[in-house]
Amino acid sequence: MISFVKRAALDVEKYDSCIENSIQSRIYAFSWYLDIVADHWDVLVLNDYEAVMPLPWKKKFGLKYITQPYFCQQLGIFSKEEISEEIQRQFIRKIPLKFLKVSLALNSHNLLIGQQIKKNLSVKLNKNYESICKNYSKGRKHAIKVAEKNQLMVAETSIQSLIDIQKKFYQYEFSEEKLQKLSIQLLHQQKGAILGIFKDEVLLGGALFVFSTKRIVYLFSAFTELGRELQVASFLLNFMLTKNENSQLIFDFEGGNILNMGKFYRSFGAEEEIYALVTRTLV
């Protein structure tokens, strides 16, 4: 039986255990993560937390609607064992009708139940660096060599420094407050690292990387104009792939739908995974 459970009534220990041990495990779905990035969230639960489906939602003009939070690429259904197509469809049908609009990204292990297909790109790190690097494009190998000649240094930096660069050189929207709270919690739990690239002690950009039992997620990044000229992003991503060679981790670029970004990530030998976006409108 699939039940609707409000966040306040959730058995957090059982819920997080399901996320941790699920086939589809993603750090985005843990209770502490959703508490930060989602305005509100409730859960659909199969039996005694055999499978769960978090439902992040917002309220506008008194109307409730389900929407994907920032910094939360894939959610969907998480199960300790394989579940049938019918059970997955039951989860979708069980989304309460009080949510007048639904726009929710499932994860790449769920069935492609949905009106829209999205792309993500990732690299398996279960081989040595030489084998990983063989899959780089010629252009990416050249960019990394150019960067290496610029005497760049990798060091920890602050999330605020990257936010400042993002606000100056980029246009896209995001929740600064939630990113700050999330980075604090990730660092506290030793599940994140904020790395900057410096030249002559000047910060040229960097990224927030998130670590889970199965994945390294390239969650947030920002680079200055000079940083882009000096191929800083290539340098940093190559550094992370090198550092985590011969592991069972997957490096998750957390992107692929924007043409130019997808081309950039593919140049690292990234493979495509697809996931579905479930949508519904009752108004």
C-alpha positions as CSV (number, residue, x, y, z in Angstrom):
1,M,0.0,0.0,0.0
2,I,1.2,3.5,-0.9
3,S,0.5,6.1,1.8
4,F,0.8,9.9,1.8
5,V,2.9,11.0,4.8
6,K,3.4,14.6,5.8
7,R,7.0,15.7,6.6
8,A,6.0,16.3,10.3
9,A,4.9,12.7,10.6
10,L,7.7,11.1,8.7
11,D,9.9,8.4,10.3
12,V,13.1,10.1,9.3
13,E,15.3,7.2,10.3
14,K,13.4,4.7,8.1
15,Y,13.1,7.3,5.3
16,D,16.8,8.1,5.2
17,S,17.7,4.5,5.4
18,C,15.6,3.8,2.4
19,I,17.4,6.6,0.5
20,E,20.8,5.5,1.6
21,N,20.3,1.9,0.6
22,S,18.2,2.4,-2.4
23,I,19.1,1.3,-5.9
24,Q,18.5,4.8,-7.1
25,S,20.2,6.6,-4.2
26,R,20.7,10.4,-4.7
27,I,21.9,12.8,-2.1
28,Y,19.1,15.2,-3.1
29,A,16.5,13.0,-1.5
30,F,17.9,12.8,2.0
31,S,15.6,14.5,4.6
32,W,18.3,17.0,5.7
33,Y,18.9,18.0,2.1
34,L,15.3,18.5,1.3
35,D,14.7,20.4,4.5
36,I,17.2,23.0,3.1
37,V,16.3,23.2,-0.5
38,A,12.5,22.7,-0.5
39,D,10.0,25.2,0.8
40,H,7.8,22.2,1.9
41,W,7.9,18.5,1.2
42,D,5.9,15.4,2.0
43,V,6.4,11.8,1.0
44,L,4.6,8.8,-0.7
45,V,5.6,5.7,1.2
46,L,5.2,2.0,0.1
47,N,4.4,-0.2,3.0
48,D,7.0,0.1,5.8
49,Y,9.4,2.4,3.9
50,E,10.2,-0.2,1.3
51,A,10.1,2.5,-1.3
52,V,9.6,6.3,-1.0
53,M,8.8,9.3,-3.3
54,P,9.5,12.7,-1.9
55,L,7.1,15.5,-3.1
56,P,8.6,19.0,-2.8
57,W,6.0,21.7,-3.0
58,K,5.3,25.4,-2.8
59,K,2.2,27.5,-2.2
60,K,1.2,30.6,-4.2
61,F,-2.0,32.5,-3.8
62,G,-3.2,29.7,-1.5
63,L,-2.7,27.0,-4.2
64,K,-0.2,24.2,-3.7
65,Y,2.0,22.9,-6.5
66,I,4.8,20.4,-6.8
67,T,8.0,21.7,-8.3
68,Q,11.7,20.7,-8.4
69,P,13.8,22.7,-6.0
70,Y,17.0,24.4,-6.9
71,F,20.2,22.2,-6.4
72,C,18.0,19.1,-6.8
73,Q,18.3,17.6,-10.3
74,Q,16.7,14.2,-9.8
75,L,14.2,12.9,-7.3
76,G,11.5,10.4,-8.1
77,I,11.0,6.9,-6.6
78,F,13.7,5.3,-4.3
79,S,13.5,1.6,-3.5
80,K,15.6,-0.9,-1.6
81,E,14.7,-3.6,-4.1
82,E,13.6,-3.5,-7.8
83,I,10.0,-2.5,-8.1
84,S,7.6,-3.2,-10.9
85,E,6.5,-0.8,-13.6
86,E,3.0,-1.0,-12.2
87,I,4.1,0.1,-8.7
88,Q,6.0,3.0,-10.2
89,R,2.9,4.0,-12.1
90,Q,0.9,3.7,-8.8
91,F,3.3,6.2,-7.2
92,I,2.6,8.7,-9.9
93,R,-1.1,8.2,-9.7
94,K,-1.0,8.6,-5.9
95,I,0.3,12.2,-6.1
96,P,-2.6,13.9,-4.3
97,L,-5.0,16.1,-6.4
98,K,-4.6,18.9,-3.9
99,F,-1.4,19.7,-5.8
100,L,-3.0,21.5,-8.8
101,K,0.2,21.5,-10.8
102,V,3.0,19.0,-10.8
103,S,6.5,19.3,-12.4
104,L,8.8,16.7,-10.9
105,A,11.9,15.2,-12.3
106,L,12.3,11.4,-11.6
107,N,15.7,9.8,-11.5
108,S,17.5,7.9,-14.2
109,H,16.8,4.5,-12.6
110,N,13.1,5.1,-12.7
111,L,11.0,4.2,-15.8
112,L,10.6,6.9,-18.3
113,I,7.1,7.7,-17.0
114,G,6.5,11.3,-18.0
115,Q,5.8,13.8,-20.7
116,Q,9.3,15.1,-21.1
117,I,12.7,13.4,-21.3
118,K,15.8,15.1,-19.8
119,K,19.5,14.4,-20.2
120,N,22.3,14.1,-17.7
121,L,26.0,13.3,-18.3
122,S,28.4,11.4,-16.1
123,V,31.7,9.6,-16.0
124,K,32.4,6.3,-14.3
125,L,35.7,6.5,-12.3
126,N,36.3,2.8,-11.9
127,K,39.6,3.0,-13.9
128,N,42.9,4.7,-13.7
129,Y,43.4,8.3,-14.9
130,E,45.1,7.2,-18.1
131,S,42.1,5.2,-19.1
132,I,39.7,8.1,-18.1
133,C,41.8,10.6,-20.1
134,K,41.8,8.4,-23.2
135,N,38.1,9.3,-23.6
136,Y,38.7,13.1,-23.5
137,S,38.3,14.8,-26.8
138,K,41.4,16.3,-28.5
139,G,40.2,19.8,-27.8
140,R,39.7,19.0,-24.1
141,K,43.2,17.5,-23.8
142,H,44.6,20.6,-25.4
143,A,42.6,22.9,-23.1
144,I,44.0,21.1,-20.0
145,K,47.6,21.4,-21.3
146,V,47.0,25.2,-21.9
147,A,45.7,25.5,-18.3
148,E,48.6,23.6,-16.8
149,K,51.1,26.0,-18.4
150,N,49.4,28.9,-16.5
151,Q,50.7,27.9,-13.1
152,L,47.2,27.5,-11.6
153,M,46.7,26.4,-8.0
154,V,43.7,24.5,-6.5
155,A,42.8,25.5,-2.9
156,E,39.7,25.7,-0.8
157,T,37.6,28.8,-1.1
158,S,34.2,30.1,0.3
159,I,30.8,29.7,-1.3
160,Q,30.3,33.4,-1.0
161,S,33.3,34.0,-3.2
162,L,31.8,31.8,-5.9
163,I,28.4,33.5,-5.5
164,D,30.0,36.9,-6.0
165,I,31.6,35.7,-9.2
166,Q,28.3,34.2,-10.4
167,K,26.4,37.4,-9.8
168,K,29.0,39.4,-11.7
169,F,29.5,37.2,-14.7
170,Y,26.3,35.1,-15.1
171,Q,22.6,35.7,-15.6
172,Y,20.8,32.6,-14.3
173,E,18.6,32.7,-11.2
174,F,19.2,30.6,-8.0
175,S,18.5,30.9,-4.3
176,E,21.6,32.4,-2.7
177,E,20.3,31.8,0.8
178,K,19.6,28.1,0.2
179,L,23.0,27.6,-1.4
180,Q,24.7,29.1,1.6
181,K,22.7,26.9,4.0
182,L,23.3,23.8,1.9
183,S,27.1,24.4,1.6
184,I,27.4,24.9,5.4
185,Q,25.6,21.6,6.0
186,L,27.5,19.7,3.3
187,L,30.8,20.9,4.8
188,H,29.7,20.0,8.3
189,Q,28.8,16.5,7.3
190,Q,32.0,16.2,5.3
191,K,29.9,15.6,2.2
192,G,31.1,18.6,0.2
193,A,34.2,20.5,-0.9
194,I,34.4,24.1,-2.2
195,L,37.5,24.3,-4.4
196,G,38.8,27.4,-6.1
197,I,41.4,27.9,-8.8
198,F,43.9,30.6,-8.2
199,K,46.6,32.4,-10.2
200,D,49.0,34.7,-8.4
201,E,46.6,34.5,-5.4
202,V,43.7,35.8,-7.5
203,L,40.5,33.6,-7.5
204,L,39.5,32.8,-11.1
205,G,36.6,30.5,-10.2
206,G,35.7,27.3,-8.6
207,A,32.9,24.8,-7.7
208,L,31.0,23.2,-4.9
209,F,31.3,19.4,-5.2
210,V,29.0,17.1,-3.3
211,F,30.0,13.6,-2.3
212,S,27.6,10.6,-1.6
213,T,28.3,6.9,-1.4
214,K,27.9,6.5,-5.1
215,R,28.4,9.9,-6.8
216,I,30.4,13.1,-6.9
217,V,28.1,15.9,-8.0
218,Y,29.3,19.1,-9.7
219,L,26.6,21.1,-8.0
220,F,27.5,24.8,-8.4
221,S,30.3,26.6,-10.3
222,A,31.3,30.0,-11.3
223,F,34.3,31.4,-13.3
224,T,35.6,34.9,-14.2
225,E,36.2,36.0,-17.8
226,L,40.0,35.5,-17.2
227,G,39.3,32.1,-15.7
228,R,37.4,31.1,-18.8
229,E,40.2,32.3,-21.0
230,L,42.7,30.3,-19.0
231,Q,40.6,27.1,-19.2
232,V,40.1,27.0,-15.5
233,A,36.9,24.8,-15.6
234,S,38.8,22.2,-17.7
235,F,41.7,22.3,-15.2
236,L,39.4,21.9,-12.1
237,L,37.3,19.1,-13.6
238,N,40.4,17.2,-14.7
239,F,41.8,17.6,-11.2
240,M,38.6,16.1,-9.7
241,L,38.6,13.2,-12.1
242,T,42.3,12.5,-11.5
243,K,41.9,12.7,-7.7
244,N,39.1,10.1,-7.7
245,E,40.5,7.6,-10.2
246,N,40.1,3.9,-9.4
247,S,37.0,4.4,-7.3
248,Q,33.5,3.0,-7.6
249,L,32.1,6.5,-7.8
250,I,30.3,8.2,-10.7
251,F,31.3,11.8,-11.5
252,D,28.0,13.5,-12.1
253,F,28.2,16.7,-14.2
254,E,24.5,17.5,-13.3
255,G,23.7,18.8,-16.8
256,G,23.3,18.0,-20.4
257,N,20.2,19.7,-21.6
258,I,21.8,23.0,-22.6
259,L,23.6,22.4,-25.9
260,N,26.9,24.1,-25.2
261,M,27.2,22.7,-21.7
262,G,26.4,19.2,-22.9
263,K,29.1,19.5,-25.6
264,F,31.6,20.6,-22.9
265,Y,30.8,17.7,-20.5
266,R,30.8,15.1,-23.4
267,S,34.4,16.3,-24.2
268,F,35.4,14.6,-20.9
269,G,34.1,11.3,-22.2
270,A,30.8,11.6,-20.3
271,E,28.0,9.2,-21.0
272,E,24.4,10.2,-21.3
273,E,21.7,9.0,-18.8
274,I,18.1,10.0,-19.3
275,Y,15.3,10.7,-16.8
276,A,11.7,11.8,-17.1
277,L,9.9,14.9,-16.0
278,V,6.4,14.2,-14.8
279,T,3.9,17.0,-15.3
280,R,0.2,17.6,-14.5
281,T,-2.1,20.6,-14.5
282,L,-5.5,20.6,-13.0
283,V,-6.2,24.4,-13.5
